[in-house]
Amino acid sequence: MPPVAAERISATVTLFGYTLPVWLELTLVAAFAVLFFTLAIRGFSRRD
């Protein structure tokens, strides 16, 4: 892959110009997954 293409398809996440480490990216994804699964379970378990 040419260096220009690799630079455009960067797999890093930046937040306010700071590149997040992989462990923090994975922690954020896991936290949001738990949050949304919890909200979905609460929403679908309610009876009308």
C-alpha positions in Angstrom: 0.0 0.0 0.0 1.4 3.4 -0.9 2.3 5.6 2.1 -0.2 8.2 1.1 -3.0 5.7 1.1 -1.9 4.3 4.5 -1.9 7.8 5.9 -5.5 8.5 4.7 -6.8 5.2 6.1 -5.4 5.7 9.5 -6.7 3.3 12.2 -6.1 5.7 15.1 -8.6 7.6 17.1 -7.8 11.2 18.0 -9.6 13.3 20.6 -8.8 17.0 20.6 -5.6 16.4 18.7 -4.4 13.7 21.1 -4.0 10.1 19.7 -5.6 7.6 22.0 -3.8 4.4 22.9 -5.3 1.2 21.8 -6.2 0.1 25.3 -8.2 3.3 25.8 -10.0 2.8 22.5 -11.0 -0.7 23.5 -12.0 0.4 27.0 -14.3 3.1 25.5 -15.9 0.7 23.1 -16.5 -1.8 25.9 -18.0 0.9 28.2 -20.4 2.1 25.4 -21.4 -1.5 24.7 -22.2 -2.1 28.3 -24.2 1.1 28.5 -26.2 0.5 25.4 -26.9 -3.1 26.2 -28.1 -2.0 29.6 -30.4 0.6 28.1 -31.7 -1.9 25.6 -32.4 -4.6 28.2 -34.2 -2.0 30.3 -36.2 -0.8 27.4 -37.3 -4.2 26.1 -38.1 -5.6 29.5 -40.8 -3.1 30.2 -44.4 -4.1 29.7 -46.8 -1.8 28.0 
